[in-house]
Amino acid sequence: MSALMVNRYVDFNTLKELIGATDGNLASHLKVLEKEDYIRVRKEFVGRKPNTKYYITKLGELEFKKHINALEQLINKQK
């Protein structure tokens, strides 16, 4: 989600490299995020190769910010 917060979109292979996940593991996480309407998926072809791009939704941005705020509060309580 953090990669999607700072980029207009991120393709599957880039996400896989950033996270270090397997294809199957990443795909299952992305399915859950899509089901919850946190991300939007766009599939297209570049030449003859399939290319899947992921975009964060407004709801995804809102929920990610809530998550970061909750983590910051937790860290600040530990100080």
Order of alpha helices (4+ residues) and beta strands (2+ residues): alpha-beta-alpha-alpha-beta-beta-alpha
